[in-house]
Amino acid sequence: MGMSTSELLEFRANKDEFFGGSHQSPISHEDRHHWDGLNYFEPNETLSLRLEMADGDRSILSTQTSDGQARTYLRIGQISFEVDGQPVTLTVLQTDGDNDLFLPFRDSTSGKESYGAGRYLDLELNEDDTVTVDFNYAYNPYCAYSDAFSCPLPPVENWLQVPIRAGEAIYH
């Protein structure tokens, strides 16, 4: 598949501009005055993947949110791949009645190099039924920037023991 670094950098620049300038930005007004963009891991081609997705059992997953609510998803599939030679499997979720594939995860950088509660990745389903899983686009939930948001926490089955050094890093 081959990741386009220039596309990724353009995506990041646009996001930084949105966060720094938009009224819809989750960044506080005060923080935006000395805004110099989000922190990112270096582009990492080994974490830009195209994977088969095994069918999930479509069971309901109820996950806690950052503010103590519960949110429900369907376990729509599973993806398996290797990070630094370690095999890992993650559960792909879908909001009921929504076709978007959602992958919340934690990894061994969480709380150190990346946001403690984990990060999110939106997946794309390809025509051949594979999914594009590009961790370079992994992003922090809005809760990383403000307590005003309610964000689903990654389920325990998506807590990885390996580092995913790609995408957005810790904010502060």
N, C-alpha and C positions, 0 to 999 in steps of 0.2 A: 504494500500500500504506500509506504514511504510518506513520512510526515513532511509537510511543507513548513519549514521554520519561518519563512517570511509570512505565511498566513497566520501562524501562531502568534508571531510578534505583533502583527497588525491587530489581531483579535485582542491581545493584551493591551495595546495602546488605546483601542476604542473603549475597552472596559475601564481603564484608568481614567480616561477622559470623562466617562459617564459617572464614575464614582466621585471624581473630583469636582464635577460641575453640575450634575443634575439634581433637581429638587427631589427626585425619587431615590437618590443615593442613600444607602444605609449608613454612610459615614456621617458623623455629626457635623453640623454647620461649622463648629469651631475647628474640628480636625481638618476640614477642607481648606482652611486658610493656609496651612503649611503642608499641603498634600503633595507628595512626590511619587504617588503610585503605590500599587500593591507590591508585596514581596513575592517573588516566584523562584521556583527551582529552575535550573538551567534546562532548556529543551532536552528531552531524553527520548531518543528514537526507540530504545528498547522497550519503552512503555507505551508505544503507539502500536496497537494490536488490532488484528481482524480475527475474530474467534467464532467458532461454532457455539451456539447456545443450546445446551441440553434443556429439554422441557422441564419446567418446574412442576411441582405437584398442585399448583394453583391454590395452595392452602392460604388462609388469611394470616397475615403477619400483623400483629398489633405492636406498634413501637411507641415508646415514650417520646414526648417532645421536650425541648429545653425548659419549657415552663410547666412541666408536669401534666400535660394533656396526653391523650393517646391518639395515634393516627393509624389507620389501617391501610394495608396494601395487599396485593396478591403476589405470591411468589411465582413469578412468571417463567423464570429460567435460571440456569446456572452456567457460569463461565469458569473455565479452568485454564491456567497458564502458569508460567514459571517466572519467579523474580529471583535473580541471583542464584539460579539453580534449585530454588525451593518451589515445589508445586503448591499452588494455592487455588482455592475455589471460592467464588463469591456468588451470592444470590442476587439475581436481578429482580427488581420490584416494579410493579405497575399500580398506579392508583386506579381503583375500580372505575370503569367507564372512560378510561383515558389511555390512549395508545402509547404515551411516552414511557420510555424505559428509564428507570431511575436506579442508580447504584450508589447508595450511601455506604461509606466504608471508613474504618479506622485502620491505621497501620503503625509500625513501630516508630514513625516520626511524630505521631500525634502527641501533642502536649509538649514537644520539644522543638522540632523544626516546623511542625505544621499545627493547625488548630486542634486543641485538645479533644474536642467532641467529635472530631472526624471531618471528612470532606465528602462532597457529592460529585457525581459524574453523570451526565445525561448521555445515554447510549443511542446510537443510530442503528436501526435495523436495515441491512442491505437487501437488495433484490434476491440474492442467493441465500437468504436466511442466516447469513453470518451477521455478527454485530461488530461495529467499529467501536473499540474501547481504547480511547486515547487519553491516558492519564495526564497528559500535558494540559488538558482542559479541565482537570479536577479543580473544583472551586470550594471556597469556604461558604458555609451557610451564612445568611445575613446575621445570625446571632453572634458571629465572630466579631461583628462591628457594633452591635447595639442590642441591649436587652429588650428592646421593644418588639422583637420578632419571636415567633414560635417556630422552632425548627425540629424536625424529626431526627432522633439520634440513630446512628447506624445500629442495626440489630447485632447481637453478639456473634451470629454466624458470619458477619462481615467484618470482624475484627481480625486483621492480619498480624502475624508475628514478624513480617518482613517489612522493610522500608519501601514506600512508594515515593521516591524522590523525583516527583514531577508535578506540574501544576502549581497551584497557589501554595505559598508557604505561610508561616505564621504572620499575623498582621503587625504586631508591635515589635 
